């Protein structure tokens, strides 16, 4: 089978598509023929050795996919050959086939295609957990989303609106902000051109926002924390700038602000029943036309290296999906 391989941690350009031996389904696993795999920012980090988890080499990046069950391992009874499924894996999705723990495989709804299925789980589950469980976002509050045109950002916009919040989307170009408005943002800020805090003050009559969804990091984090009002909550989701900020803690004291970490993957393992409830909510929203993964590009496996490089440079909008099978 063909797979995108990382043989040594380093520049993304070193990745290569190669023919390798196909995996087999062990006990408790299923082997899935992958039809579509979505790219996410951590994929660009993990191959460079910049992510908190470093897989054994060599490996294929890619954390979420949709496809068809090809073989079923010993002890698996709830899935069968031919089932359409979607799944999350630590890595391995940028390949034609993947062996995965059957407990983490989810039947693909009849009204969901492979591309959409591949692009739903990681970003929407992360954002729902962040806003509902960590921030406890309430109806009527104001939510500021940084890096709002990316996968988790668009998910945060849509979910924030569904939870009754006013959503301000911040991104680095008018093209990116247009996508945010298409997905429901009430207000937008181009923080590459305008001062983030001044814009927030103007939009909130200097009351500040209640919650910041920060997947960007760098200098924007401090500016966004300063733009929160009394009891504001800053959600630490990721560091797309590549710079982990060092925040003055007096900012937390002054207005009883909170700095809250979001690590959905570990939370889901610790709270599987709550995660299942979240998944059912997301699927219900999808069926009701209330959320729509923002797939802006579909490309072949041979285009994944370029796509990951553009993602690392923050040149993409929405979700990019690699088509790995017919």
VEXDREN-2710 file (C-alpha; in Angstrom, 1 decimal):
% VEXDREN-2710
k/r/px/py/pz
1/UNK/0.0/0.0/0.0
2/UNK/1.0/3.6/-0.4
3/UNK/1.6/5.8/2.7
4/UNK/3.2/9.1/3.5
5/UNK/6.2/8.3/5.6
6/UNK/8.2/10.2/8.2
7/UNK/11.5/8.4/8.7
8/UNK/13.2/11.0/10.8
9/UNK/12.0/14.1/12.7
10/UNK/12.8/17.2/10.7
11/UNK/11.6/19.4/7.8
12/UNK/8.2/18.6/6.4
13/UNK/9.8/18.5/2.9
14/UNK/11.6/15.3/3.8
15/UNK/8.3/13.3/3.9
16/UNK/7.9/10.9/1.0
17/UNK/5.0/8.7/-0.3
18/UNK/6.3/5.2/-0.5
19/UNK/5.0/1.6/-1.0
20/UNK/5.0/-0.3/2.3
21/UNK/3.6/-3.5/3.6
22/UNK/-0.1/-3.2/4.6
23/UNK/-0.9/-3.6/8.3
24/UNK/-3.1/-6.4/9.6
25/UNK/-5.9/-6.3/12.1
26/UNK/-4.8/-7.7/15.5
27/UNK/-7.1/-8.8/18.3
28/UNK/-9.6/-6.0/19.1
29/UNK/-8.8/-4.1/15.9
30/UNK/-10.2/-3.6/12.4
31/UNK/-8.3/-2.8/9.2
32/UNK/-9.9/0.1/7.4
33/UNK/-9.4/1.0/3.7
34/UNK/-9.1/4.8/4.0
35/UNK/-11.1/6.9/1.6
36/UNK/-10.4/10.3/3.1
37/UNK/-8.1/11.7/5.8
38/UNK/-8.2/15.3/7.1
39/UNK/-5.1/17.3/7.9
40/UNK/-4.7/19.1/11.2
41/UNK/-2.1/21.5/12.6
42/UNK/-0.6/18.9/14.9
43/UNK/0.2/16.7/11.9
44/UNK/2.7/19.4/10.8
45/UNK/4.2/19.6/14.2
46/UNK/4.5/15.8/14.9
47/UNK/6.7/15.1/11.8
48/UNK/9.1/17.9/12.9
49/UNK/9.4/16.5/16.4
50/UNK/7.7/19.6/17.8
51/UNK/4.6/17.9/19.3
52/UNK/4.2/16.6/22.8
53/UNK/4.0/13.0/21.5
54/UNK/6.8/11.5/19.4
55/UNK/5.8/8.2/17.6
56/UNK/8.3/5.5/16.9
57/UNK/10.0/5.9/13.5
58/UNK/9.1/5.4/10.8
59/UNK/5.4/6.4/10.9
60/UNK/2.7/8.0/8.8
61/UNK/1.2/11.2/10.1
62/UNK/-2.6/11.9/10.1
63/UNK/-5.0/11.6/13.0
64/UNK/-8.5/11.3/11.5
65/UNK/-10.0/9.4/8.6
66/UNK/-13.1/7.8/7.1
67/UNK/-13.3/4.6/5.1
68/UNK/-14.5/1.1/4.8
69/UNK/-13.8/-1.9/7.1
70/UNK/-11.6/-4.3/5.2
71/UNK/-11.0/-7.0/7.8
72/UNK/-12.1/-7.6/11.4
73/UNK/-9.8/-8.8/14.1
74/UNK/-10.4/-11.4/16.8
75/UNK/-12.9/-10.4/19.4
76/UNK/-14.6/-7.6/17.4
77/UNK/-18.4/-8.2/17.1
78/UNK/-19.9/-4.7/16.6
79/UNK/-18.3/-4.1/13.2
80/UNK/-18.2/-6.1/10.0
81/UNK/-16.5/-6.1/6.7
82/UNK/-17.9/-3.4/4.4
83/UNK/-19.0/-1.0/7.2
84/UNK/-18.5/2.7/6.5
85/UNK/-16.7/4.2/9.5
86/UNK/-14.7/7.2/10.8
87/UNK/-12.0/7.1/13.4
88/UNK/-9.3/9.0/15.2
89/UNK/-5.8/7.6/15.6
90/UNK/-2.6/8.9/17.2
91/UNK/-1.0/8.7/13.7
92/UNK/-1.2/6.6/10.5
93/UNK/-4.2/8.2/8.6
94/UNK/-2.2/9.4/5.6
95/UNK/-2.1/5.9/4.1
96/UNK/-4.3/3.7/2.0
97/UNK/-5.0/1.4/5.0
98/UNK/-4.9/1.7/8.8
99/UNK/-5.3/-0.9/11.6
100/UNK/-7.2/0.7/14.5
101/UNK/-8.6/-0.2/17.9
102/UNK/-12.2/-1.1/17.1
103/UNK/-13.4/0.6/20.3
104/UNK/-12.5/4.0/18.8
105/UNK/-14.2/3.3/15.4
106/UNK/-17.5/5.1/14.8
107/UNK/-20.1/4.1/12.2
108/UNK/-20.4/6.8/9.5
109/UNK/-24.0/8.1/9.3
110/UNK/-25.8/7.2/6.1
111/UNK/-26.1/10.9/5.2
112/UNK/-22.4/11.7/5.7
113/UNK/-19.8/11.2/3.0
114/UNK/-16.2/10.1/3.6
115/UNK/-14.8/13.6/3.2
116/UNK/-17.1/15.1/5.8
117/UNK/-16.6/12.2/8.1
118/UNK/-12.9/12.5/8.0
119/UNK/-13.1/16.2/8.9
120/UNK/-15.5/16.2/11.8
121/UNK/-14.1/14.4/14.9
122/UNK/-10.9/16.1/16.0
123/UNK/-11.8/19.8/15.5
124/UNK/-15.5/19.7/16.6
125/UNK/-14.9/17.4/19.6
126/UNK/-12.0/19.7/20.7
127/UNK/-14.1/22.8/20.4
128/UNK/-17.2/21.4/22.1
129/UNK/-15.2/20.2/25.0
130/UNK/-13.3/23.5/25.3
131/UNK/-16.4/25.7/25.3
132/UNK/-18.8/23.4/27.2
133/UNK/-16.7/21.6/29.8
134/UNK/-13.7/23.9/30.3
135/UNK/-15.0/27.4/29.7
136/UNK/-18.6/26.7/30.6
137/UNK/-19.7/29.2/28.0
138/UNK/-23.1/30.6/28.8
139/UNK/-25.8/32.1/26.5
140/UNK/-25.4/35.8/26.1
141/UNK/-21.7/35.8/26.7
142/UNK/-19.1/37.1/24.1
143/UNK/-16.6/34.6/22.7
144/UNK/-13.4/35.7/20.9
145/UNK/-11.9/33.1/18.6
146/UNK/-8.3/33.5/17.6
147/UNK/-7.1/31.7/14.5
148/UNK/-10.8/31.6/13.6
149/UNK/-10.5/30.4/10.0
150/UNK/-8.8/27.1/10.9
151/UNK/-10.5/23.8/11.5
152/UNK/-10.9/24.2/15.3
153/UNK/-11.6/27.9/14.9
154/UNK/-14.6/27.4/12.5
155/UNK/-15.9/24.6/14.8
156/UNK/-15.6/27.1/17.8
157/UNK/-17.6/29.7/15.9
158/UNK/-20.4/27.3/15.0
159/UNK/-20.6/25.7/18.4
160/UNK/-20.3/29.1/20.2
161/UNK/-23.3/30.3/18.2
162/UNK/-25.3/27.2/19.0
163/UNK/-24.6/27.8/22.7
164/UNK/-26.0/31.3/22.4
165/UNK/-22.9/33.3/22.5
166/UNK/-22.0/36.4/20.5
167/UNK/-18.9/35.4/18.5
168/UNK/-16.0/37.6/17.4
169/UNK/-13.7/35.9/15.0
170/UNK/-10.1/37.0/14.6
171/UNK/-7.8/36.0/11.8
172/UNK/-5.0/37.3/9.6
173/UNK/-6.6/38.2/6.3
174/UNK/-9.9/39.3/4.8
175/UNK/-10.2/36.1/2.9
176/UNK/-9.9/34.1/6.1
177/UNK/-12.5/36.4/7.8
178/UNK/-14.9/35.9/5.0
179/UNK/-14.9/32.1/5.7
180/UNK/-15.6/33.0/9.4
181/UNK/-18.6/35.1/8.5
182/UNK/-19.9/32.3/6.2
183/UNK/-19.9/30.0/9.3
184/UNK/-21.7/32.5/11.6
185/UNK/-19.3/34.9/13.1
186/UNK/-21.1/38.1/14.3
187/UNK/-18.0/40.3/14.1
188/UNK/-14.5/39.9/12.7
189/UNK/-11.1/41.4/13.4
190/UNK/-8.0/41.3/11.1
191/UNK/-5.3/41.1/13.7
192/UNK/-2.6/41.3/11.1
193/UNK/-3.7/44.8/10.3
194/UNK/-5.5/46.1/13.4
195/UNK/-4.8/46.2/17.1
196/UNK/-6.6/43.2/18.6
197/UNK/-7.3/44.8/22.0
198/UNK/-8.5/48.1/20.6
199/UNK/-10.9/46.3/18.3
200/UNK/-12.3/44.2/21.1
201/UNK/-12.7/47.3/23.2
202/UNK/-14.6/49.0/20.4
203/UNK/-16.8/46.0/19.7
204/UNK/-17.7/45.5/23.4
205/UNK/-17.8/49.1/24.6
206/UNK/-14.7/48.3/26.7
207/UNK/-16.5/45.6/28.7
208/UNK/-14.2/43.0/27.2
209/UNK/-15.0/39.5/26.1
210/UNK/-16.0/36.6/28.4
211/UNK/-14.1/33.8/26.8
212/UNK/-11.1/33.6/24.4
213/UNK/-10.5/30.5/22.3
214/UNK/-6.8/30.6/21.6
215/UNK/-5.3/28.2/19.1
216/UNK/-2.7/30.7/18.0
217/UNK/-0.4/31.6/21.0
218/UNK/2.4/34.1/20.5
219/UNK/1.8/37.8/21.2
220/UNK/-1.9/37.4/20.5
221/UNK/-2.4/35.5/23.7
222/UNK/-1.5/38.4/26.0
223/UNK/-3.4/40.9/24.0
224/UNK/-6.5/38.6/24.1
225/UNK/-6.2/38.1/27.8
226/UNK/-6.0/41.8/28.4
227/UNK/-9.2/42.1/26.2
228/UNK/-11.2/39.9/28.6
229/UNK/-13.5/41.5/31.1
230/UNK/-14.2/40.6/34.8
231/UNK/-14.0/36.8/35.2
232/UNK/-12.8/36.3/31.7
233/UNK/-11.5/32.9/30.6
234/UNK/-8.6/32.3/28.3
235/UNK/-8.7/28.8/26.7
236/UNK/-5.2/27.5/25.8
237/UNK/-5.9/25.3/22.8
238/UNK/-2.7/25.4/20.7
239/UNK/0.2/27.5/19.4
240/UNK/-0.1/27.9/15.7
241/UNK/2.4/30.7/15.7
242/UNK/5.0/28.3/17.0
243/UNK/5.6/30.5/20.0
244/UNK/4.4/29.5/23.5
245/UNK/3.6/32.8/25.3
246/UNK/4.7/33.7/28.8
247/UNK/1.8/35.6/30.3
248/UNK/2.1/38.1/33.2
249/UNK/0.1/36.4/36.0
250/UNK/-1.0/39.8/37.4
251/UNK/-3.4/39.9/34.5
252/UNK/-5.2/36.9/36.0
253/UNK/-5.4/38.6/39.4
254/UNK/-6.6/42.0/38.3
255/UNK/-10.0/40.9/37.0
256/UNK/-10.2/37.4/38.4
257/UNK/-9.4/36.0/35.0
258/UNK/-8.8/32.4/34.4
259/UNK/-6.2/30.7/32.1
260/UNK/-7.6/27.2/31.3
261/UNK/-5.8/24.4/29.4
262/UNK/-7.7/22.3/26.8
263/UNK/-6.5/18.7/26.2
264/UNK/-9.4/17.0/24.6
265/UNK/-7.7/13.8/23.7
266/UNK/-6.7/12.9/27.2
267/UNK/-10.1/14.2/28.6
268/UNK/-11.9/11.8/26.2
269/UNK/-10.0/8.8/27.5
270/UNK/-10.8/9.8/31.1
271/UNK/-14.5/10.5/30.4
272/UNK/-15.7/8.1/27.7
273/UNK/-19.4/8.4/28.5
274/UNK/-19.3/12.2/28.4
275/UNK/-17.4/12.0/25.1
276/UNK/-20.0/9.7/23.7
277/UNK/-22.7/12.3/24.7
278/UNK/-20.7/15.0/22.9
279/UNK/-20.4/12.9/19.8
280/UNK/-24.2/12.2/19.7
281/UNK/-24.7/16.0/20.1
282/UNK/-22.4/16.8/17.2
283/UNK/-24.1/14.2/14.9
284/UNK/-27.5/15.6/15.8
285/UNK/-26.3/19.1/14.9
286/UNK/-24.8/17.8/11.6
287/UNK/-28.1/16.1/10.7
288/UNK/-29.9/19.3/11.5
289/UNK/-27.7/21.3/9.2
290/UNK/-26.3/23.3/12.1
291/UNK/-22.6/22.4/11.7
292/UNK/-20.6/21.8/8.5
293/UNK/-16.9/20.9/8.5
294/UNK/-15.3/23.7/6.4
295/UNK/-13.5/21.5/3.8
296/UNK/-11.8/24.0/1.5
297/UNK/-9.5/21.7/-0.5
298/UNK/-9.4/18.0/-1.5
299/UNK/-6.1/16.7/-2.7
300/UNK/-4.3/13.4/-3.5
301/UNK/-1.8/11.7/-1.2
302/UNK/1.0/13.1/-3.4
303/UNK/-0.1/16.6/-2.4
304/UNK/0.0/16.1/1.3
305/UNK/3.6/17.4/1.8
306/UNK/2.8/20.7/0.2
307/UNK/-0.4/21.0/2.1
308/UNK/1.3/20.4/5.4
309/UNK/3.9/23.0/4.5
310/UNK/1.2/25.5/3.8
311/UNK/-0.5/24.6/7.0
312/UNK/2.7/25.2/9.0
313/UNK/3.0/28.6/7.4
314/UNK/-0.7/29.3/8.3
315/UNK/-1.6/29.8/4.6
316/UNK/-4.7/27.6/4.6
317/UNK/-8.4/28.2/5.5
318/UNK/-10.7/25.5/7.0
319/UNK/-9.9/21.9/6.6
320/UNK/-7.8/20.2/3.9
321/UNK/-8.7/16.6/3.1
322/UNK/-6.5/14.0/1.4
323/UNK/-8.2/11.4/-0.8
324/UNK/-6.4/8.1/-0.3
325/UNK/-8.7/5.6/-1.9
326/UNK/-11.5/5.1/-4.5
END
